[in-house]
Structure formats: C-alpha cells, structure tokens
Amino acid sequence: PYGDHRWVNIGKDRADAVQYARALRPPYHLVSFLRMKEHSTKGMSCTDKNTMVFVVMEGEIRVVLPDTQFSAKKEDSFYILPKIQYNLINEKGELSIIQSQYDGPLSASPIVDR
C-alpha cells in the first residue's frame, strides 16, 4: 500500500536501509513515512523545534532517547518533544513502516500509547 510514494534513501550505514516518503504537507504540519529494512538504524536525529509523533504501521522498532529506550510495535504510537535527540532502530528481521510527524506543542515526556 505504500508503493505509490516517492521513497528517498536516507540511511547512514546502508543507503537504502532507511527510506523517507512525504505523504501530506498541510500548513505547519508534515505527515511522512519511514521505511526501515530489517536490522537497520535511522541514526541520531534531533527534533529541533518540532514535536514528533510516530505511529508504527508495520513491524517493531526500538526508540532510543537520552534517558530511556523502549520498543514500539505495530499500532503503537509515541511522541518526542522538541530539542530531544533520538534514534530509531529496527532490530527485527522484517520491514518496519513508521508514520510521522506533527509539528506543534505537546506537554509531558515521550510516551508509548498502546
């Protein structure tokens, strides 16, 4: 179902291991997809001034934050507050699809909602 998107390689270790596709760009928001091949890592990123919201559409990933890490699997959602460094890692032997982002303020700490 995600084949119609224009996928761009953004992997740091293996170029095609992590791919990005923009889905929607309404004002002040961006909805996109990340496709992570098995045993791949997105690499450290920083949310800058954005709150990032993720929904795991397929597979399972590990989320690494400065003070904690957790697993998120299909149908889980989580968010990362502004100015936070994070990494997404697919440790499983299957493809993971993650939908992201919302650009706007949220309060509290990064969470997983199951």
N, C-alpha and C positions, 0 to 999 in steps of 0.2 A: 503493500500500500504506500510505501514511501519512495518508490522508484521514479515517480514523476518529478521529484525535486531535483534541483541542480546542486549536487554534492561537491564540496570543496575540501581537498585534503588539508588537514591542519595538524596531523600527527607530528610529534617531535622526534620520536625514535624511528618509527616506520611511517612514511608519509601518508599511506592510505589506511593506516590502522585507526585513525580518528578522522571523521569527516563531519562537516558542518553544512546545513542547508537552511536558508531563511524561508520561513513559511508566511508570515504576515508582518507588516510594518505600519500599524496604525500610529497616530501621533503619540509620542512619548513612550512607546512600548515597542518591543521586538519579540516575536514568537519565532523560535527556530528549533531545529532538531540537531542532536548529536548522534552519530552512529559510531559505536566503538566496537571494533573487532575483538575477538577473544584474546585474552592476555595482553591488553594494551592499556596505556595510561594517557590521559589528556595532557598532563604536565601542569606544573603550578601556574595558577592564574590568580588575579586579584579582581574583586568585584567592583573596584573603583567607587563611583558614587551610586551604583545601582544595587538594588536588592534583587538577587537572582532566585527565581522559583523554578524548580525542576520537578518533572513527573517522569517516572521510569515507565516507558511504554512496553518495552520488551527486555528480558534478561535481568541481570543483577549487577550492581556496581558497588564499590567501596568509596565512600566520601571521606577525604582526609582534610581536616581543619586544624588550625594551630593547636588547639587544646583537646581535641577529641577526633574520633573517627567512628564511622558506622556503616552498615550495609543498607542499601535500599534496593528493593526488588520490584518486579512488575506491579504496577498500580500504587506504589508508594510515591509520596511527594515530600519535598523538603525545600527549605529556602536558606539562603546565605545572605547575611546582612552586608551593607556597604563597608568597604575598606578591609575586607577579610580575604586572606589568601586561602586557596583551596585547590584540591586535586581530585579528579575522578579516575578511578581505576577499575577496569573490567578484568577480574581475576579468573573468571569462569571460561569455559570452553565454548561459549556461544556468543552470538551477536547481541549487543545491547543498544536500544534506541531510547534516547532521553529527550524530552521536550523541555525547552527553557524559554524564556525569561520574562520576568515582569519588572518594569522599571518604575519603582515607586516606593514610598516608605512603608515599612512594617516594623513593629516593635517586638522585643523579646529576642531570644537566642535561636541559632539554627536548630531546626527540629525535623523529625520524620513524622509524617502522618500516615497511619495505616488504616 
